[in-house]
C-alpha cells in the first residue's frame, strides 16, 4: 500500500533501518542497554533541556533483557 510522506529530516542512521510506509517483517539483530541521566540522550535540531538534580538507577537484577539467539 503506498504511503504519502511529508518532509523528513534524517540527521544520521547508524546501524539501523529506516522504514516508510507498511512493513511486513522487522527483526532486530542486536541489543544494547544504556543507562544515562535525565535529558542526556535528547536528539534534534534545537534542544533546550533544563534539569534539576537527578540520579540514574543502574541496578538491574535480570540476567537477560532481550534474547535474540533464536530471532530469525
Predicted model as a PDB file, atoms N, CA, C, CB and O in Angstrom, pLDDT in the B-factor column:
MODEL        1                                                                  
ATOM      1  N   UNK A   1       0.851  -1.169   0.000  1.00 60.00           N  
ATOM      2  CA  UNK A   1       0.000   0.000   0.000  1.00 60.00           C  
ATOM      3  C   UNK A   1       0.905   1.243   0.000  1.00 60.00           C  
ATOM      4  CB  UNK A   1      -0.973  -0.008   1.233  1.00 60.00           C  
ATOM      5  O   UNK A   1       1.820   1.337   0.818  1.00 60.00           O  
ATOM      6  N   UNK A   2       0.663   2.169  -0.887  1.00 69.00           N  
ATOM      7  CA  UNK A   2       1.506   3.368  -0.940  1.00 69.00           C  
ATOM      8  C   UNK A   2       1.281   4.268   0.277  1.00 69.00           C  
ATOM      9  CB  UNK A   2       1.228   4.153  -2.229  1.00 69.00           C  
ATOM     10  O   UNK A   2       0.201   4.296   0.867  1.00 69.00           O  
ATOM     11  N   UNK A   3       2.317   4.985   0.624  1.00 70.00           N  
ATOM     12  CA  UNK A   3       2.238   5.914   1.747  1.00 70.00           C  
ATOM     13  C   UNK A   3       2.662   7.292   1.286  1.00 70.00           C  
ATOM     14  CB  UNK A   3       3.116   5.440   2.927  1.00 70.00           C  
ATOM     15  O   UNK A   3       3.615   7.432   0.521  1.00 70.00           O  
ATOM     16  N   UNK A   4       1.953   8.312   1.751  1.00 77.00           N  
ATOM     17  CA  UNK A   4       2.319   9.698   1.444  1.00 77.00           C  
ATOM     18  C   UNK A   4       3.092  10.222   2.643  1.00 77.00           C  
ATOM     19  CB  UNK A   4       1.047  10.596   1.133  1.00 77.00           C  
ATOM     20  O   UNK A   4       2.554  10.312   3.746  1.00 77.00           O  
ATOM     21  N   UNK A   5       4.355  10.567   2.423  1.00 77.00           N  
ATOM     22  CA  UNK A   5       5.255  11.009   3.481  1.00 77.00           C  
ATOM     23  C   UNK A   5       5.517  12.496   3.303  1.00 77.00           C  
ATOM     24  CB  UNK A   5       6.587  10.202   3.465  1.00 77.00           C  
ATOM     25  O   UNK A   5       5.797  12.959   2.197  1.00 77.00           O  
ATOM     26  N   UNK A   6       5.425  13.236   4.395  1.00 80.00           N  
ATOM     27  CA  UNK A   6       5.705  14.665   4.354  1.00 80.00           C  
ATOM     28  C   UNK A   6       7.206  14.917   4.430  1.00 80.00           C  
ATOM     29  CB  UNK A   6       4.985  15.388   5.498  1.00 80.00           C  
ATOM     30  O   UNK A   6       7.999  14.010   4.178  1.00 80.00           O  
ATOM     31  N   UNK A   7       7.599  16.129   4.770  1.00 85.00           N  
ATOM     32  CA  UNK A   7       9.019  16.456   4.875  1.00 85.00           C  
ATOM     33  C   UNK A   7       9.705  15.608   5.948  1.00 85.00           C  
ATOM     34  CB  UNK A   7       9.199  17.947   5.187  1.00 85.00           C  
ATOM     35  O   UNK A   7       9.174  15.435   7.044  1.00 85.00           O  
ATOM     36  N   UNK A   8      10.885  15.082   5.625  1.00 82.00           N  
ATOM     37  CA  UNK A   8      11.627  14.205   6.532  1.00 82.00           C  
ATOM     38  C   UNK A   8      13.027  14.763   6.704  1.00 82.00           C  
ATOM     39  CB  UNK A   8      11.674  12.739   5.999  1.00 82.00           C  
ATOM     40  O   UNK A   8      13.675  15.148   5.730  1.00 82.00           O  
ATOM     41  N   UNK A   9      13.496  14.806   7.956  1.00 83.00           N  
ATOM     42  CA  UNK A   9      14.870  15.240   8.242  1.00 83.00           C  
ATOM     43  C   UNK A   9      15.562  14.118   9.003  1.00 83.00           C  
ATOM     44  CB  UNK A   9      14.897  16.587   9.067  1.00 83.00           C  
ATOM     45  O   UNK A   9      15.304  13.917  10.190  1.00 83.00           O  
ATOM     46  N   UNK A  10      16.440  13.386   8.322  1.00 81.00           N  
ATOM     47  CA  UNK A  10      17.212  12.317   8.952  1.00 81.00           C  
ATOM     48  C   UNK A  10      18.638  12.827   9.102  1.00 81.00           C  
ATOM     49  CB  UNK A  10      17.161  10.978   8.110  1.00 81.00           C  
ATOM     50  O   UNK A  10      19.357  13.014   8.121  1.00 81.00           O  
ATOM     51  N   UNK A  11      19.032  13.048  10.361  1.00 82.00           N  
ATOM     52  CA  UNK A  11      20.370  13.587  10.605  1.00 82.00           C  
ATOM     53  C   UNK A  11      21.442  12.518  10.408  1.00 82.00           C  
ATOM     54  CB  UNK A  11      20.462  14.164  12.020  1.00 82.00           C  
ATOM     55  O   UNK A  11      22.467  12.782   9.779  1.00 82.00           O  
ATOM     56  N   UNK A  12      21.218  11.315  10.938  1.00 79.00           N  
ATOM     57  CA  UNK A  12      22.162  10.213  10.734  1.00 79.00           C  
ATOM     58  C   UNK A  12      21.479   8.900  11.073  1.00 79.00           C  
ATOM     59  CB  UNK A  12      23.441  10.402  11.595  1.00 79.00           C  
ATOM     60  O   UNK A  12      20.549   8.858  11.878  1.00 79.00           O  
ATOM     61  N   UNK A  13      21.953   7.822  10.445  1.00 75.00           N  
ATOM     62  CA  UNK A  13      21.477   6.478  10.731  1.00 75.00           C  
ATOM     63  C   UNK A  13      22.705   5.630  10.966  1.00 75.00           C  
ATOM     64  CB  UNK A  13      20.585   5.904   9.570  1.00 75.00           C  
ATOM     65  O   UNK A  13      23.548   5.497  10.079  1.00 75.00           O  
ATOM     66  N   UNK A  14      22.817   5.050  12.156  1.00 76.00           N  
ATOM     67  CA  UNK A  14      23.982   4.227  12.465  1.00 76.00           C  
ATOM     68  C   UNK A  14      23.566   2.797  12.758  1.00 76.00           C  
ATOM     69  CB  UNK A  14      24.751   4.806  13.651  1.00 76.00           C  
ATOM     70  O   UNK A  14      23.133   2.499  13.871  1.00 76.00           O  
ATOM     71  N   UNK A  15      23.686   1.926  11.801  1.00 70.00           N  
ATOM     72  CA  UNK A  15      23.383   0.530  12.007  1.00 70.00           C  
ATOM     73  C   UNK A  15      21.913   0.235  12.216  1.00 70.00           C  
ATOM     74  CB  UNK A  15      24.140   0.036  13.154  1.00 70.00           C  
ATOM     75  O   UNK A  15      21.577  -0.721  12.916  1.00 70.00           O  
ATOM     76  N   UNK A  16      21.044   1.006  11.646  1.00 71.00           N  
ATOM     77  CA  UNK A  16      19.615   0.801  11.850  1.00 71.00           C  
ATOM     78  C   UNK A  16      18.876   0.673  10.542  1.00 71.00           C  
ATOM     79  CB  UNK A  16      19.031   1.930  12.656  1.00 71.00           C  
ATOM     80  O   UNK A  16      19.479   0.609   9.471  1.00 71.00           O  
ATOM     81  N   UNK A  17      17.563   0.637  10.641  1.00 74.00           N  
ATOM     82  CA  UNK A  17      16.697   0.521   9.473  1.00 74.00           C  
ATOM     83  C   UNK A  17      15.747   1.695   9.479  1.00 74.00           C  
ATOM     84  CB  UNK A  17      15.920  -0.830   9.462  1.00 74.00           C  
ATOM     85  O   UNK A  17      15.113   1.973  10.497  1.00 74.00           O  
ATOM     86  N   UNK A  18      15.637   2.388   8.365  1.00 76.00           N  
ATOM     87  CA  UNK A  18      14.671   3.463   8.217  1.00 76.00           C  
ATOM     88  C   UNK A  18      13.562   2.948   7.324  1.00 76.00           C  
ATOM     89  CB  UNK A  18      15.327   4.759   7.630  1.00 76.00           C  
ATOM     90  O   UNK A  18      13.806   2.559   6.182  1.00 76.00           O  
ATOM     91  N   UNK A  19      12.333   2.945   7.844  1.00 76.00           N  
ATOM     92  CA  UNK A  19      11.208   2.376   7.124  1.00 76.00           C  
ATOM     93  C   UNK A  19      10.115   3.424   6.971  1.00 76.00           C  
ATOM     94  CB  UNK A  19      10.670   1.126   7.846  1.00 76.00           C  
ATOM     95  O   UNK A  19       9.752   4.091   7.940  1.00 76.00           O  
ATOM     96  N   UNK A  20       9.594   3.569   5.767  1.00 74.00           N  
ATOM     97  CA  UNK A  20       8.462   4.445   5.493  1.00 74.00           C  
ATOM     98  C   UNK A  20       7.345   3.590   4.925  1.00 74.00           C  
ATOM     99  CB  UNK A  20       8.850   5.602   4.510  1.00 74.00           C  
ATOM    100  O   UNK A  20       7.586   2.767   4.042  1.00 74.00           O  
ATOM    101  N   UNK A  21       6.134   3.769   5.414  1.00 71.00           N  
ATOM    102  CA  UNK A  21       5.009   3.013   4.895  1.00 71.00           C  
ATOM    103  C   UNK A  21       4.833   1.687   5.619  1.00 71.00           C  
ATOM    104  CB  UNK A  21       5.185   2.773   3.418  1.00 71.00           C  
ATOM    105  O   UNK A  21       5.280   1.528   6.755  1.00 71.00           O  
ATOM    106  N   UNK A  22       4.182   0.740   4.960  1.00 74.00           N  
ATOM    107  CA  UNK A  22       3.893  -0.552   5.561  1.00 74.00           C  
ATOM    108  C   UNK A  22       5.139  -1.424   5.587  1.00 74.00           C  
ATOM    109  CB  UNK A  22       2.770  -1.255   4.804  1.00 74.00           C  
ATOM    110  O   UNK A  22       5.974  -1.379   4.684  1.00 74.00           O  
ATOM    111  N   UNK A  23       5.240  -2.221   6.650  1.00 75.00           N  
ATOM    112  CA  UNK A  23       6.378  -3.121   6.804  1.00 75.00           C  
ATOM    113  C   UNK A  23       5.850  -4.491   7.194  1.00 75.00           C  
ATOM    114  CB  UNK A  23       7.392  -2.585   7.865  1.00 75.00           C  
ATOM    115  O   UNK A  23       5.056  -4.609   8.128  1.00 75.00           O  
ATOM    116  N   UNK A  24       6.280  -5.514   6.496  1.00 78.00           N  
ATOM    117  CA  UNK A  24       5.806  -6.860   6.795  1.00 78.00           C  
ATOM    118  C   UNK A  24       6.572  -7.485   7.950  1.00 78.00           C  
ATOM    119  CB  UNK A  24       5.921  -7.740   5.568  1.00 78.00           C  
ATOM    120  O   UNK A  24       5.959  -8.082   8.836  1.00 78.00           O  
ATOM    121  N   UNK A  25       7.904  -7.363   7.965  1.00 76.00           N  
ATOM    122  CA  UNK A  25       8.701  -8.099   8.936  1.00 76.00           C  
ATOM    123  C   UNK A  25       9.956  -7.300   9.287  1.00 76.00           C  
ATOM    124  CB  UNK A  25       9.078  -9.496   8.388  1.00 76.00           C  
ATOM    125  O   UNK A  25      10.806  -7.066   8.427  1.00 76.00           O  
ATOM    126  N   UNK A  26      10.070  -6.884  10.539  1.00 74.00           N  
ATOM    127  CA  UNK A  26      11.269  -6.206  11.014  1.00 74.00           C  
ATOM    128  C   UNK A  26      11.763  -6.981  12.219  1.00 74.00           C  
ATOM    129  CB  UNK A  26      10.992  -4.695  11.369  1.00 74.00           C  
ATOM    130  O   UNK A  26      11.012  -7.212  13.167  1.00 74.00           O  
ATOM    131  N   UNK A  27      13.022  -7.383  12.184  1.00 71.00           N  
ATOM    132  CA  UNK A  27      13.569  -8.209  13.251  1.00 71.00           C  
ATOM    133  C   UNK A  27      14.930  -7.670  13.669  1.00 71.00           C  
ATOM    134  CB  UNK A  27      13.681  -9.682  12.804  1.00 71.00           C  
ATOM    135  O   UNK A  27      15.839  -7.604  12.842  1.00 71.00           O  
ATOM    136  N   UNK A  28      15.094  -7.282  14.933  1.00 65.00           N  
ATOM    137  CA  UNK A  28      16.398  -6.760  15.368  1.00 65.00           C  
ATOM    138  C   UNK A  28      17.449  -7.861  15.441  1.00 65.00           C  
ATOM    139  CB  UNK A  28      16.268  -6.079  16.733  1.00 65.00           C  
ATOM    140  O   UNK A  28      17.147  -8.997  15.806  1.00 65.00           O  
ATOM    141  N   UNK A  29      18.669  -7.517  15.096  1.00 74.00           N  
ATOM    142  CA  UNK A  29      19.767  -8.478  15.129  1.00 74.00           C  
ATOM    143  C   UNK A  29      20.783  -8.147  16.200  1.00 74.00           C  
ATOM    144  CB  UNK A  29      20.448  -8.537  13.787  1.00 74.00           C  
ATOM    145  O   UNK A  29      21.791  -8.842  16.322  1.00 74.00           O  
ATOM    146  N   UNK A  30      20.549  -7.111  16.976  1.00 75.00           N  
ATOM    147  CA  UNK A  30      21.452  -6.771  18.072  1.00 75.00           C  
ATOM    148  C   UNK A  30      20.635  -6.099  19.168  1.00 75.00           C  
ATOM    149  CB  UNK A  30      22.619  -5.843  17.587  1.00 75.00           C  
ATOM    150  O   UNK A  30      19.539  -5.591  18.930  1.00 75.00           O  
ATOM    151  N   UNK A  31      21.196  -6.109  20.370  1.00 77.00           N  
ATOM    152  CA  UNK A  31      20.530  -5.489  21.504  1.00 77.00           C  
ATOM    153  C   UNK A  31      21.587  -4.820  22.369  1.00 77.00           C  
ATOM    154  CB  UNK A  31      19.709  -6.532  22.322  1.00 77.00           C  
ATOM    155  O   UNK A  31      22.711  -5.309  22.480  1.00 77.00           O  
ATOM    156  N   UNK A  32      21.220  -3.706  22.977  1.00 80.00           N  
ATOM    157  CA  UNK A  32      22.148  -2.980  23.844  1.00 80.00           C  
ATOM    158  C   UNK A  32      21.364  -2.328  24.970  1.00 80.00           C  
ATOM    159  CB  UNK A  32      22.952  -1.914  23.043  1.00 80.00           C  
ATOM    160  O   UNK A  32      20.161  -2.093  24.849  1.00 80.00           O  
ATOM    161  N   UNK A  33      22.043  -2.041  26.051  1.00 82.00           N  
ATOM    162  CA  UNK A  33      21.411  -1.377  27.185  1.00 82.00           C  
ATOM    163  C   UNK A  33      22.259  -0.165  27.543  1.00 82.00           C  
ATOM    164  CB  UNK A  33      21.256  -2.347  28.410  1.00 82.00           C  
ATOM    165  O   UNK A  33      23.485  -0.247  27.615  1.00 82.00           O  
ATOM    166  N   UNK A  34      21.595   0.950  27.764  1.00 82.00           N  
ATOM    167  CA  UNK A  34      22.285   2.189  28.098  1.00 82.00           C  
ATOM    168  C   UNK A  34      21.636   2.808  29.317  1.00 82.00           C  
ATOM    169  CB  UNK A  34      22.267   3.175  26.910  1.00 82.00           C  
ATOM    170  O   UNK A  34      20.412   2.908  29.395  1.00 82.00           O  
ATOM    171  N   UNK A  35      22.450   3.221  30.264  1.00 81.00           N  
ATOM    172  CA  UNK A  35      21.956   3.946  31.438  1.00 81.00           C  
ATOM    173  C   UNK A  35      22.504   5.361  31.372  1.00 81.00           C  
ATOM    174  CB  UNK A  35      22.375   3.238  32.780  1.00 81.00           C  
ATOM    175  O   UNK A  35      23.718   5.561  31.321  1.00 81.00           O  
ATOM    176  N   UNK A  36      21.604   6.352  31.372  1.00 82.00           N  
ATOM    177  CA  UNK A  36      22.041   7.740  31.288  1.00 82.00           C  
ATOM    178  C   UNK A  36      21.106   8.610  32.115  1.00 82.00           C  
ATOM    179  CB  UNK A  36      22.083   8.223  29.814  1.00 82.00           C  
ATOM    180  O   UNK A  36      19.990   8.201  32.437  1.00 82.00           O  
ATOM    181  N   UNK A  37      21.550   9.774  32.446  1.00 80.00           N  
ATOM    182  CA  UNK A  37      20.769  10.696  33.262  1.00 80.00           C  
ATOM    183  C   UNK A  37      19.677  11.390  32.476  1.00 80.00           C  
ATOM    184  CB  UNK A  37      21.669  11.721  33.881  1.00 80.00           C  
ATOM    185  O   UNK A  37      19.575  11.229  31.259  1.00 80.00           O  
ATOM    186  N   UNK A  38      18.872  12.154  33.167  1.00 81.00           N  
ATOM    187  CA  UNK A  38      17.735  12.802  32.521  1.00 81.00           C  
ATOM    188  C   UNK A  38      18.208  13.872  31.542  1.00 81.00           C  
ATOM    189  CB  UNK A  38      16.802  13.419  33.571  1.00 81.00           C  
ATOM    190  O   UNK A  38      19.061  14.697  31.869  1.00 81.00           O  
ATOM    191  N   UNK A  39      17.647  13.847  30.348  1.00 78.00           N  
ATOM    192  CA  UNK A  39      17.957  14.842  29.336  1.00 78.00           C  
ATOM    193  C   UNK A  39      19.275  14.654  28.624  1.00 78.00           C  
ATOM    194  CB  UNK A  39      17.945  16.158  29.945  1.00 78.00           C  
ATOM    195  O   UNK A  39      19.659  15.521  27.839  1.00 78.00           O  
ATOM    196  N   UNK A  40      19.997  13.557  28.857  1.00 81.00           N  
ATOM    197  CA  UNK A  40      21.320  13.424  28.243  1.00 81.00           C  
ATOM    198  C   UNK A  40      21.283  12.805  26.853  1.00 81.00           C  
ATOM    199  CB  UNK A  40      22.205  12.598  29.125  1.00 81.00           C  
ATOM    200  O   UNK A  40      22.242  12.964  26.096  1.00 81.00           O  
ATOM    201  N   UNK A  41      20.225  12.115  26.494  1.00 82.00           N  
ATOM    202  CA  UNK A  41      20.149  11.491  25.174  1.00 82.00           C  
ATOM    203  C   UNK A  41      19.119  12.160  24.266  1.00 82.00           C  
ATOM    204  CB  UNK A  41      19.816  10.022  25.321  1.00 82.00           C  
ATOM    205  O   UNK A  41      18.622  11.529  23.333  1.00 82.00           O  
ATOM    206  N   UNK A  42      18.794  13.412  24.521  1.00 84.00           N  
ATOM    207  CA  UNK A  42      17.862  14.128  23.655  1.00 84.00           C  
ATOM    208  C   UNK A  42      18.524  14.395  22.308  1.00 84.00           C  
ATOM    209  CB  UNK A  42      17.401  15.457  24.313  1.00 84.00           C  
ATOM    210  O   UNK A  42      19.700  14.751  22.241  1.00 84.00           O  
ATOM    211  N   UNK A  43      17.763  14.220  21.250  1.00 84.00           N  
ATOM    212  CA  UNK A  43      18.280  14.490  19.909  1.00 84.00           C  
ATOM    213  C   UNK A  43      17.326  15.440  19.202  1.00 84.00           C  
ATOM    214  CB  UNK A  43      18.459  13.170  19.093  1.00 84.00           C  
ATOM    215  O   UNK A  43      16.137  15.494  19.514  1.00 84.00           O  
ATOM    216  N   UNK A  44      17.854  16.172  18.265  1.00 86.00           N  
ATOM    217  CA  UNK A  44      17.030  17.100  17.495  1.00 86.00           C  
ATOM    218  C   UNK A  44      17.879  18.245  17.002  1.00 86.00           C  
ATOM    219  CB  UNK A  44      15.855  17.625  18.332  1.00 86.00           C  
ATOM    220  O   UNK A  44      19.073  18.324  17.289  1.00 86.00           O  
ATOM    221  N   UNK A  45      17.256  19.122  16.266  1.00 90.00           N  
ATOM    222  CA  UNK A  45      17.987  20.254  15.721  1.00 90.00           C  
ATOM    223  C   UNK A  45      18.219  21.342  16.769  1.00 90.00           C  
ATOM    224  CB  UNK A  45      17.240  20.829  14.536  1.00 90.00           C  
ATOM    225  O   UNK A  45      19.308  21.913  16.830  1.00 90.00           O  
ATOM    226  N   UNK A  46      17.214  21.634  17.590  1.00 89.00           N  
ATOM    227  CA  UNK A  46      17.330  22.658  18.624  1.00 89.00           C  
ATOM    228  C   UNK A  46      16.806  22.081  19.927  1.00 89.00           C  
ATOM    229  CB  UNK A  46      16.555  23.954  18.234  1.00 89.00           C  
ATOM    230  O   UNK A  46      15.593  21.988  20.115  1.00 89.00           O  
ATOM    231  N   UNK A  47      17.702  21.691  20.834  1.00 87.00           N  
ATOM    232  CA  UNK A  47      17.312  21.063  22.095  1.00 87.00           C  
ATOM    233  C   UNK A  47      17.695  21.989  23.239  1.00 87.00           C  
ATOM    234  CB  UNK A  47      17.981  19.664  22.262  1.00 87.00           C  
ATOM    235  O   UNK A  47      18.844  22.421  23.338  1.00 87.00           O  
ATOM    236  N   UNK A  48      16.734  22.290  24.101  1.00 86.00           N  
ATOM    237  CA  UNK A  48      16.980  23.080  25.302  1.00 86.00           C  
ATOM    238  C   UNK A  48      16.432  22.279  26.477  1.00 86.00           C  
ATOM    239  CB  UNK A  48      16.315  24.514  25.211  1.00 86.00           C  
ATOM    240  O   UNK A  48      15.218  22.124  26.605  1.00 86.00           O  
ATOM    241  N   UNK A  49      17.310  21.769  27.336  1.00 83.00           N  
ATOM    242  CA  UNK A  49      16.904  20.913  28.444  1.00 83.00           C  
ATOM    243  C   UNK A  49      17.318  21.552  29.752  1.00 83.00           C  
ATOM    244  CB  UNK A  49      17.515  19.504  28.310  1.00 83.00           C  
ATOM    245  O   UNK A  49      18.489  21.883  29.941  1.00 83.00           O  
ATOM    246  N   UNK A  50      16.377  21.728  30.652  1.00 82.00           N  
ATOM    247  CA  UNK A  50      16.658  22.270  31.978  1.00 82.00           C  
ATOM    248  C   UNK A  50      16.312  21.204  33.011  1.00 82.00           C  
ATOM    249  CB  UNK A  50      15.853  23.592  32.238  1.00 82.00           C  
ATOM    250  O   UNK A  50      15.140  20.875  33.199  1.00 82.00           O  
ATOM    251  N   UNK A  51      17.325  20.664  33.677  1.00 80.00           N  
ATOM    252  CA  UNK A  51      17.125  19.611  34.668  1.00 80.00           C  
ATOM    253  C   UNK A  51      17.643  20.077  36.019  1.00 80.00           C  
ATOM    254  CB  UNK A  51      17.829  18.306  34.238  1.00 80.00           C  
ATOM    255  O   UNK A  51      18.614  20.828  36.107  1.00 80.00           O  
ATOM    256  N   UNK A  52      16.980  19.619  37.059  1.00 81.00           N  
ATOM    257  CA  UNK A  52      17.472  19.850  38.410  1.00 81.00           C  
ATOM    258  C   UNK A  52      18.411  18.718  38.792  1.00 81.00           C  
ATOM    259  CB  UNK A  52      16.300  19.964  39.421  1.00 81.00           C  
ATOM    260  O   UNK A  52      19.101  18.163  37.937  1.00 81.00           O  
ATOM    261  N   UNK A  53      18.438  18.388  40.034  1.00 81.00           N  
ATOM    262  CA  UNK A  53      19.272  17.273  40.497  1.00 81.00           C  
ATOM    263  C   UNK A  53      18.588  15.973  40.084  1.00 81.00           C  
ATOM    264  CB  UNK A  53      19.497  17.326  42.057  1.00 81.00           C  
ATOM    265  O   UNK A  53      17.401  15.779  40.348  1.00 81.00           O  
ATOM    266  N   UNK A  54      19.336  15.090  39.441  1.00 77.00           N  
ATOM    267  CA  UNK A  54      18.761  13.825  39.012  1.00 77.00           C  
ATOM    268  C   UNK A  54      19.759  12.703  39.278  1.00 77.00           C  
ATOM    269  CB  UNK A  54      18.373  13.874  37.513  1.00 77.00           C  
ATOM    270  O   UNK A  54      20.966  12.932  39.347  1.00 77.00           O  
ATOM    271  N   UNK A  55      19.243  11.503  39.426  1.00 81.00           N  
ATOM    272  CA  UNK A  55      20.083  10.326  39.621  1.00 81.00           C  
ATOM    273  C   UNK A  55      19.584   9.190  38.754  1.00 81.00           C  
ATOM    274  CB  UNK A  55      20.106   9.905  41.098  1.00 81.00           C  
ATOM    275  O   UNK A  55      18.387   9.088  38.488  1.00 81.00           O  
ATOM    276  N   UNK A  56      20.491   8.338  38.314  1.00 80.00           N  
ATOM    277  CA  UNK A  56      20.136   7.228  37.451  1.00 80.00           C  
ATOM    278  C   UNK A  56      20.384   5.927  38.195  1.00 80.00           C  
ATOM    279  CB  UNK A  56      20.935   7.272  36.130  1.00 80.00           C  
ATOM    280  O   UNK A  56      21.483   5.694  38.699  1.00 80.00           O  
ATOM    281  N   UNK A  57      19.359   5.076  38.264  1.00 80.00           N  
ATOM    282  CA  UNK A  57      19.485   3.783  38.913  1.00 80.00           C  
ATOM    283  C   UNK A  57      20.002   2.772  37.902  1.00 80.00           C  
ATOM    284  CB  UNK A  57      18.132   3.325  39.514  1.00 80.00           C  
ATOM    285  O   UNK A  57      19.301   2.458  36.939  1.00 80.00           O  
ATOM    286  N   UNK A  58      21.200   2.259  38.093  1.00 80.00           N  
ATOM    287  CA  UNK A  58      21.780   1.299  37.150  1.00 80.00           C  
ATOM    288  C   UNK A  58      21.706  -0.130  37.665  1.00 80.00           C  
ATOM    289  CB  UNK A  58      23.223   1.661  36.860  1.00 80.00           C  
ATOM    290  O   UNK A  58      22.266  -1.029  37.036  1.00 80.00           O  
ATOM    291  N   UNK A  59      21.043  -0.369  38.776  1.00 82.00           N  
ATOM    292  CA  UNK A  59      20.898  -1.723  39.302  1.00 82.00           C  
ATOM    293  C   UNK A  59      19.862  -2.476  38.478  1.00 82.00           C  
ATOM    294  CB  UNK A  59      20.495  -1.698  40.802  1.00 82.00           C  
ATOM    295  O   UNK A  59      18.718  -2.034  38.362  1.00 82.00           O  
ATOM    296  N   UNK A  60      20.253  -3.602  37.908  1.00 81.00           N  
ATOM    297  CA  UNK A  60      19.365  -4.408  37.081  1.00 81.00           C  
ATOM    298  C   UNK A  60      19.536  -5.871  37.455  1.00 81.00           C  
ATOM    299  CB  UNK A  60      19.649  -4.186  35.570  1.00 81.00           C  
ATOM    300  O   UNK A  60      20.518  -6.493  37.051  1.00 81.00           O  
ATOM    301  N   UNK A  61      18.605  -6.438  38.219  1.00 84.00           N  
ATOM    302  CA  UNK A  61      18.781  -7.821  38.682  1.00 84.00           C  
ATOM    303  C   UNK A  61      18.497  -8.892  37.634  1.00 84.00           C  
ATOM    304  CB  UNK A  61      17.901  -8.058  39.850  1.00 84.00           C  
ATOM    305  O   UNK A  61      18.826 -10.055  37.866  1.00 84.00           O  
ATOM    306  N   UNK A  62      17.887  -8.545  36.465  1.00 80.00           N  
ATOM    307  CA  UNK A  62      17.631  -9.600  35.464  1.00 80.00           C  
ATOM    308  C   UNK A  62      18.933 -10.016  34.817  1.00 80.00           C  
ATOM    309  CB  UNK A  62      16.626  -9.118  34.383  1.00 80.00           C  
ATOM    310  O   UNK A  62      19.882  -9.239  34.712  1.00 80.00           O  
ATOM    311  N   UNK A  63      18.950 -11.237  34.396  1.00 79.00           N  
ATOM    312  CA  UNK A  63      20.119 -11.736  33.679  1.00 79.00           C  
ATOM    313  C   UNK A  63      20.000 -11.475  32.183  1.00 79.00           C  
ATOM    314  CB  UNK A  63      20.304 -13.230  33.937  1.00 79.00           C  
ATOM    315  O   UNK A  63      20.990 -11.165  31.521  1.00 79.00           O  
ATOM    316  N   UNK A  64      18.796 -11.601  31.657  1.00 79.00           N  
ATOM    317  CA  UNK A  64      18.596 -11.452  30.215  1.00 79.00           C  
ATOM    318  C   UNK A  64      17.437 -10.485  29.982  1.00 79.00           C  
ATOM    319  CB  UNK A  64      18.317 -12.838  29.533  1.00 79.00           C  
ATOM    320  O   UNK A  64      16.345 -10.690  30.512  1.00 79.00           O  
ATOM    321  N   UNK A  65      17.665  -9.445  29.203  1.00 78.00           N  
ATOM    322  CA  UNK A  65      16.624  -8.464  28.923  1.00 78.00           C  
ATOM    323  C   UNK A  65      15.976  -8.694  27.561  1.00 78.00           C  
ATOM    324  CB  UNK A  65      17.200  -7.061  28.991  1.00 78.00           C  
ATOM    325  O   UNK A  65      14.751  -8.732  27.450  1.00 78.00           O  
ATOM    326  N   UNK A  66      16.802  -8.849  26.524  1.00 76.00           N  
ATOM    327  CA  UNK A  66      16.282  -9.101  25.178  1.00 76.00           C  
ATOM    328  C   UNK A  66      17.031 -10.288  24.593  1.00 76.00           C  
ATOM    329  CB  UNK A  66      16.427  -7.838  24.260  1.00 76.00           C  
ATOM    330  O   UNK A  66      18.197 -10.165  24.217  1.00 76.00           O  
ATOM    331  N   UNK A  67      16.373 -11.426  24.515  1.00 77.00           N  
ATOM    332  CA  UNK A  67      17.002 -12.614  23.930  1.00 77.00           C  
ATOM    333  C   UNK A  67      16.836 -12.579  22.423  1.00 77.00           C  
ATOM    334  CB  UNK A  67      16.395 -13.918  24.514  1.00 77.00           C  
ATOM    335  O   UNK A  67      15.715 -12.529  21.915  1.00 77.00           O  
ATOM    336  N   UNK A  68      17.948 -12.605  21.712  1.00 75.00           N  
ATOM    337  CA  UNK A  68      17.875 -12.601  20.243  1.00 75.00           C  
ATOM    338  C   UNK A  68      18.560 -13.828  19.667  1.00 75.00           C  
ATOM    339  CB  UNK A  68      18.516 -11.324  19.669  1.00 75.00           C  
ATOM    340  O   UNK A  68      18.860 -13.850  18.473  1.00 75.00           O  
ATOM    341  N   UNK A  69      18.817 -14.852  20.474  1.00 74.00           N  
ATOM    342  CA  UNK A  69      19.514 -16.040  19.994  1.00 74.00           C  
ATOM    343  C   UNK A  69      18.689 -16.785  18.933  1.00 74.00           C  
ATOM    344  CB  UNK A  69      19.830 -16.973  21.169  1.00 74.00           C  
ATOM    345  O   UNK A  69      19.252 -17.262  17.948  1.00 74.00           O  
ATOM    346  N   UNK A  70      17.388 -16.891  19.117  1.00 68.00           N  
ATOM    347  CA  UNK A  70      16.550 -17.626  18.170  1.00 68.00           C  
ATOM    348  C   UNK A  70      15.756 -16.682  17.268  1.00 68.00           C  
ATOM    349  CB  UNK A  70      15.595 -18.551  18.921  1.00 68.00           C  
ATOM    350  O   UNK A  70      14.738 -17.081  16.702  1.00 68.00           O  
ATOM    351  N   UNK A  71      16.202 -15.460  17.131  1.00 61.00           N  
ATOM    352  CA  UNK A  71      15.497 -14.483  16.324  1.00 61.00           C  
ATOM    353  C   UNK A  71      15.915 -14.631  14.866  1.00 61.00           C  
ATOM    354  CB  UNK A  71      15.770 -13.052  16.831  1.00 61.00           C  
ATOM    355  O   UNK A  71      17.080 -14.424  14.527  1.00 61.00           O  
ATOM    356  N   UNK A  72      14.980 -14.984  14.017  1.00 58.00           N  
ATOM    357  CA  UNK A  72      15.314 -15.264  12.613  1.00 58.00           C  
ATOM    358  C   UNK A  72      15.542 -14.018  11.814  1.00 58.00           C  
ATOM    359  CB  UNK A  72      14.230 -16.065  11.968  1.00 58.00           C  
ATOM    360  O   UNK A  72      15.830 -14.094  10.620  1.00 58.00           O  
TER     361      UNK A  72                                                      
ENDMDL                                                                          
END                                                                             
